[in-house]
Amino acid sequence: MTPIHSLCLLVTLVACTQKEITNENNKSTTMNQTLEWAPGVCAPELYPVEVYRGDFYTETDWLSIPNGGIVEAGWGDNGMNMDRGGIIPDSFSITYFAYMENKFYTGKFALPKQNIEKLFREGVIDYGTKKYETYYAMIVGMAPGGVLVVWMQTYDKQVEIGRYQASEMDLDWEIFNPRIRVENKNEYVSGVVSRRTAAVSNFKKNGLMLGLWDTYRIKYNWRPVFEFPKGSKVDHIDMKMYNGEQELLWGDALTANAIVPRAITWRTNMLFFDETGQDFGADIDFDETELFEAYKQIFRNDKAQDGELVFKYNDNRSSLIILLRNKTEEIELRKCKISIFKRTK
């Protein structure tokens, strides 16, 4: 099964916060940070949708979600727009049309405002700038069956803040799309779908894959582990998860390398130095079926146990061996697509 991602929903907030942070050298720093967020929309690659209308809102203010145009770029992906606002929303509403289902969905939902404020306040130390940055986006994804997921995003991190369930609704087609007469609706929808041959092929083979995106949200206690020759050093690892989250480990966080609840990663990129000081990049794309089967096997007896996703050189240093293991067994992942390349100064 192919990983399915999305083009997603963003939000920009204007506010000021003063935050004491600890940088990579453990020096305390206080800085003022202006926060901005801007709304957008997203859906999986093989599931085109179109938003009719939506808003993020508080009791006294709102920020409109962009509408019009088909979105389908991938689950957890991010599409920015130029609109910006200065609210911290406690709720959102959305109404949209799902082309593969030929249905409208709608809903109004409460957001975890305190958690949103906490994430904005905490921010991250950005890997590229080594400076404090806060979240610049709130992303909402729409999956088959009315499944909605909301994330917050900064350059090095993406965090899920809620999963919601929209309801089917009837909406006058001429209100949604006045350019297309109601008697031509099905012809129009069929035309939109038929132009997406990969989506049609996937639908014929797998249907709507209802429940898949909730499966992606299952988390296990695990961490990445690097078994490289003595003298080697991993600079950072960037993990993109099937549930739309992202985590970049570097500096103190990579040194600590805690075992924490994480979703399963579908793509991993890393930078490391071998024992001679030569730096390498590595890109790993996992095989979804193999990887999920391995997690199911390793955690079959105890879903709360600790696990490790292990990366190590093969004997001739030409590629990586990747293993998933717990305290008593391990499974080699043989179907990964792995690219290792020397980095030039």
ABEGO torsion letter per residue (X at the ends): XBBBBBBBBBBBBBBBBBBBBBBAAGBBBBBBBBBBBBBBBBBBAABBBBBABBBBBBAABBBBBBBEEBBAAEBGBBBBBABBBABBBABBBBBBBBAAAGBBBBEBBBBBAAAAAAAAAAEBBBAAAGBBBBBABBBBBBBBGGBBBBBBBBAABBBBAEBBBBBBBBBBAAAABAABBAAAAAAAAAAAAAABAAAAAAAAAAEAGBGAAAAAABBBBBBBBBBBBBGBBBABBBBBBAAGBBBBBBEAAAAAGBBBBBBBBABBBBBBBBAAGBBBBBBBBBBAAAAAAAAAAAAAABAABBBBBBBBBBAAGABBBBBBBBAABBBBBAABBBBBBBBBX
